[in-house]
Structures are given as structure tokens and as C-alpha cells.
Amino acid sequence: MEELDIDKVHQQIGKNIAELRKAKNISQLELSLKLGHKSVSIVASAERFYKKRHFNIEHLIKIAHILEVDICDLLKPYK
């Protein structure tokens, strides 16, 4: 069995969220505000895995609800 690279998983989740967010015409700021944050930094950083910032499970649950998608859509496997 191949070893799981958790950094790649976080990177793919960020990419998935960015794609889904853009498809819904929701800005990073709008998503941040709906998540209860006052700035765009959490979403911008986590979408790019900047300095290893990533979304936690609470974020994923809220994002799936905001984007009206199944949480599985956020967790699509990486290649």
C-alpha cells in the first residue's frame, strides 16, 4: 500500500474548494465572511496550502454547506 502524503491531501482539498467556489461565483472574501472570519487570509492561504495552512474539519463542513455540495466533493483524491 502506498504511503499517504497528507500535505498532498491538504493541497488537493484546497484546489477542490477553489474550483467549486469559483464555479459558484463566490469570492474568497465572501467565503471567509460566511465562515465567520473578517479577512480573506484563511481561505486564500488554505486554498494554496501557503505555509502549510489548511482547512480543518469544521471549515470543511461549513464550506460544503455554503457551496451546497457534498463534503465528499471537497475530498476528491489527489493524483
PyMOL commands that place a pseudoatom at each C-alpha (Angstrom):
pseudoatom trace, name=CA, resn=MET, resi=1, chain=A, elem=C, hetatm=0, pos=[0.000, 0.000, 0.000]
pseudoatom trace, name=CA, resn=GLU, resi=2, chain=A, elem=C, hetatm=0, pos=[1.271, 3.450, -0.941]
pseudoatom trace, name=CA, resn=GLU, resi=3, chain=A, elem=C, hetatm=0, pos=[2.129, 5.797, 1.919]
pseudoatom trace, name=CA, resn=LEU, resi=4, chain=A, elem=C, hetatm=0, pos=[-0.311, 8.662, 2.386]
pseudoatom trace, name=CA, resn=ASP, resi=5, chain=A, elem=C, hetatm=0, pos=[1.177, 12.107, 1.821]
pseudoatom trace, name=CA, resn=ILE, resi=6, chain=A, elem=C, hetatm=0, pos=[-1.029, 14.309, 3.998]
pseudoatom trace, name=CA, resn=ASP, resi=7, chain=A, elem=C, hetatm=0, pos=[0.458, 17.516, 2.547]
pseudoatom trace, name=CA, resn=LYS, resi=8, chain=A, elem=C, hetatm=0, pos=[-0.732, 16.467, -0.904]
pseudoatom trace, name=CA, resn=VAL, resi=9, chain=A, elem=C, hetatm=0, pos=[-4.166, 15.715, 0.524]
pseudoatom trace, name=CA, resn=HIS, resi=10, chain=A, elem=C, hetatm=0, pos=[-4.379, 19.218, 2.020]
pseudoatom trace, name=CA, resn=GLN, resi=11, chain=A, elem=C, hetatm=0, pos=[-3.198, 20.728, -1.282]
pseudoatom trace, name=CA, resn=GLN, resi=12, chain=A, elem=C, hetatm=0, pos=[-5.839, 18.827, -3.249]
pseudoatom trace, name=CA, resn=ILE, resi=13, chain=A, elem=C, hetatm=0, pos=[-8.613, 19.810, -0.836]
pseudoatom trace, name=CA, resn=GLY, resi=14, chain=A, elem=C, hetatm=0, pos=[-7.592, 23.459, -1.259]
pseudoatom trace, name=CA, resn=LYS, resi=15, chain=A, elem=C, hetatm=0, pos=[-7.667, 23.106, -5.046]
pseudoatom trace, name=CA, resn=ASN, resi=16, chain=A, elem=C, hetatm=0, pos=[-11.053, 21.386, -4.932]
pseudoatom trace, name=CA, resn=ILE, resi=17, chain=A, elem=C, hetatm=0, pos=[-12.509, 24.145, -2.777]
pseudoatom trace, name=CA, resn=ALA, resi=18, chain=A, elem=C, hetatm=0, pos=[-11.075, 26.861, -5.040]
pseudoatom trace, name=CA, resn=GLU, resi=19, chain=A, elem=C, hetatm=0, pos=[-12.598, 25.208, -8.129]
pseudoatom trace, name=CA, resn=LEU, resi=20, chain=A, elem=C, hetatm=0, pos=[-16.013, 24.713, -6.508]
pseudoatom trace, name=CA, resn=ARG, resi=21, chain=A, elem=C, hetatm=0, pos=[-16.013, 28.232, -5.044]
pseudoatom trace, name=CA, resn=LYS, resi=22, chain=A, elem=C, hetatm=0, pos=[-15.189, 29.782, -8.421]
pseudoatom trace, name=CA, resn=ALA, resi=23, chain=A, elem=C, hetatm=0, pos=[-17.862, 27.671, -10.136]
pseudoatom trace, name=CA, resn=LYS, resi=24, chain=A, elem=C, hetatm=0, pos=[-20.412, 29.166, -7.703]
pseudoatom trace, name=CA, resn=ASN, resi=25, chain=A, elem=C, hetatm=0, pos=[-19.071, 32.698, -8.314]
pseudoatom trace, name=CA, resn=ILE, resi=26, chain=A, elem=C, hetatm=0, pos=[-18.185, 33.140, -4.658]
pseudoatom trace, name=CA, resn=SER, resi=27, chain=A, elem=C, hetatm=0, pos=[-15.116, 35.225, -3.832]
pseudoatom trace, name=CA, resn=GLN, resi=28, chain=A, elem=C, hetatm=0, pos=[-12.545, 34.241, -1.247]
pseudoatom trace, name=CA, resn=LEU, resi=29, chain=A, elem=C, hetatm=0, pos=[-13.692, 37.176, 0.867]
pseudoatom trace, name=CA, resn=GLU, resi=30, chain=A, elem=C, hetatm=0, pos=[-17.336, 36.137, 0.672]
pseudoatom trace, name=CA, resn=LEU, resi=31, chain=A, elem=C, hetatm=0, pos=[-16.486, 32.579, 1.684]
pseudoatom trace, name=CA, resn=SER, resi=32, chain=A, elem=C, hetatm=0, pos=[-14.300, 33.863, 4.523]
pseudoatom trace, name=CA, resn=LEU, resi=33, chain=A, elem=C, hetatm=0, pos=[-17.090, 36.075, 5.837]
pseudoatom trace, name=CA, resn=LYS, resi=34, chain=A, elem=C, hetatm=0, pos=[-19.591, 33.197, 5.666]
pseudoatom trace, name=CA, resn=LEU, resi=35, chain=A, elem=C, hetatm=0, pos=[-17.128, 31.097, 7.652]
pseudoatom trace, name=CA, resn=GLY, resi=36, chain=A, elem=C, hetatm=0, pos=[-17.066, 33.809, 10.318]
pseudoatom trace, name=CA, resn=HIS, resi=37, chain=A, elem=C, hetatm=0, pos=[-13.670, 35.312, 9.509]
pseudoatom trace, name=CA, resn=LYS, resi=38, chain=A, elem=C, hetatm=0, pos=[-13.111, 39.017, 8.951]
pseudoatom trace, name=CA, resn=SER, resi=39, chain=A, elem=C, hetatm=0, pos=[-10.350, 38.664, 6.383]
pseudoatom trace, name=CA, resn=VAL, resi=40, chain=A, elem=C, hetatm=0, pos=[-9.647, 36.605, 3.318]
pseudoatom trace, name=CA, resn=SER, resi=41, chain=A, elem=C, hetatm=0, pos=[-6.369, 35.191, 4.648]
pseudoatom trace, name=CA, resn=ILE, resi=42, chain=A, elem=C, hetatm=0, pos=[-7.671, 31.835, 5.931]
pseudoatom trace, name=CA, resn=VAL, resi=43, chain=A, elem=C, hetatm=0, pos=[-9.322, 30.925, 2.626]
pseudoatom trace, name=CA, resn=ALA, resi=44, chain=A, elem=C, hetatm=0, pos=[-6.555, 32.335, 0.437]
pseudoatom trace, name=CA, resn=SER, resi=45, chain=A, elem=C, hetatm=0, pos=[-3.836, 30.583, 2.422]
pseudoatom trace, name=CA, resn=ALA, resi=46, chain=A, elem=C, hetatm=0, pos=[-5.631, 27.258, 2.783]
pseudoatom trace, name=CA, resn=GLU, resi=47, chain=A, elem=C, hetatm=0, pos=[-6.603, 27.072, -0.886]
pseudoatom trace, name=CA, resn=ARG, resi=48, chain=A, elem=C, hetatm=0, pos=[-2.897, 27.303, -1.780]
pseudoatom trace, name=CA, resn=PHE, resi=49, chain=A, elem=C, hetatm=0, pos=[-1.606, 25.444, 1.313]
pseudoatom trace, name=CA, resn=TYR, resi=50, chain=A, elem=C, hetatm=0, pos=[0.539, 28.533, 1.943]
pseudoatom trace, name=CA, resn=LYS, resi=51, chain=A, elem=C, hetatm=0, pos=[2.858, 27.962, 4.910]
pseudoatom trace, name=CA, resn=LYS, resi=52, chain=A, elem=C, hetatm=0, pos=[1.006, 24.649, 5.413]
pseudoatom trace, name=CA, resn=ARG, resi=53, chain=A, elem=C, hetatm=0, pos=[-2.242, 26.420, 6.341]
pseudoatom trace, name=CA, resn=HIS, resi=54, chain=A, elem=C, hetatm=0, pos=[-5.189, 24.165, 5.683]
pseudoatom trace, name=CA, resn=PHE, resi=55, chain=A, elem=C, hetatm=0, pos=[-8.887, 23.795, 6.325]
pseudoatom trace, name=CA, resn=ASN, resi=56, chain=A, elem=C, hetatm=0, pos=[-9.979, 21.880, 9.415]
pseudoatom trace, name=CA, resn=ILE, resi=57, chain=A, elem=C, hetatm=0, pos=[-12.986, 19.573, 9.628]
pseudoatom trace, name=CA, resn=GLU, resi=58, chain=A, elem=C, hetatm=0, pos=[-15.253, 22.381, 10.892]
pseudoatom trace, name=CA, resn=HIS, resi=59, chain=A, elem=C, hetatm=0, pos=[-14.259, 24.500, 7.897]
pseudoatom trace, name=CA, resn=LEU, resi=60, chain=A, elem=C, hetatm=0, pos=[-14.953, 21.603, 5.516]
pseudoatom trace, name=CA, resn=ILE, resi=61, chain=A, elem=C, hetatm=0, pos=[-18.417, 21.001, 6.943]
pseudoatom trace, name=CA, resn=LYS, resi=62, chain=A, elem=C, hetatm=0, pos=[-19.280, 24.705, 6.726]
pseudoatom trace, name=CA, resn=ILE, resi=63, chain=A, elem=C, hetatm=0, pos=[-17.789, 25.095, 3.243]
pseudoatom trace, name=CA, resn=ALA, resi=64, chain=A, elem=C, hetatm=0, pos=[-19.750, 22.117, 1.919]
pseudoatom trace, name=CA, resn=HIS, resi=65, chain=A, elem=C, hetatm=0, pos=[-22.929, 23.717, 3.288]
pseudoatom trace, name=CA, resn=ILE, resi=66, chain=A, elem=C, hetatm=0, pos=[-22.089, 27.178, 1.901]
pseudoatom trace, name=CA, resn=LEU, resi=67, chain=A, elem=C, hetatm=0, pos=[-21.210, 25.809, -1.537]
pseudoatom trace, name=CA, resn=GLU, resi=68, chain=A, elem=C, hetatm=0, pos=[-24.180, 23.434, -1.458]
pseudoatom trace, name=CA, resn=VAL, resi=69, chain=A, elem=C, hetatm=0, pos=[-22.053, 20.391, -2.259]
pseudoatom trace, name=CA, resn=ASP, resi=70, chain=A, elem=C, hetatm=0, pos=[-21.490, 17.040, -0.627]
pseudoatom trace, name=CA, resn=ILE, resi=71, chain=A, elem=C, hetatm=0, pos=[-18.449, 17.111, 1.644]
pseudoatom trace, name=CA, resn=CYS, resi=72, chain=A, elem=C, hetatm=0, pos=[-17.049, 14.250, -0.462]
pseudoatom trace, name=CA, resn=ASP, resi=73, chain=A, elem=C, hetatm=0, pos=[-16.681, 16.721, -3.323]
pseudoatom trace, name=CA, resn=LEU, resi=74, chain=A, elem=C, hetatm=0, pos=[-14.151, 18.619, -1.225]
pseudoatom trace, name=CA, resn=LEU, resi=75, chain=A, elem=C, hetatm=0, pos=[-12.187, 15.462, -0.507]
pseudoatom trace, name=CA, resn=LYS, resi=76, chain=A, elem=C, hetatm=0, pos=[-11.689, 14.169, -4.045]
pseudoatom trace, name=CA, resn=PRO, resi=77, chain=A, elem=C, hetatm=0, pos=[-8.498, 12.129, -4.123]
pseudoatom trace, name=CA, resn=TYR, resi=78, chain=A, elem=C, hetatm=0, pos=[-5.312, 13.566, -5.452]
pseudoatom trace, name=CA, resn=LYS, resi=79, chain=A, elem=C, hetatm=0, pos=[-3.317, 12.060, -8.293]
for i in range(1, 79): cmd.bond("trace and resi %d" % i, "trace and resi %d" % (i + 1))
show_as sticks, trace
zoom trace
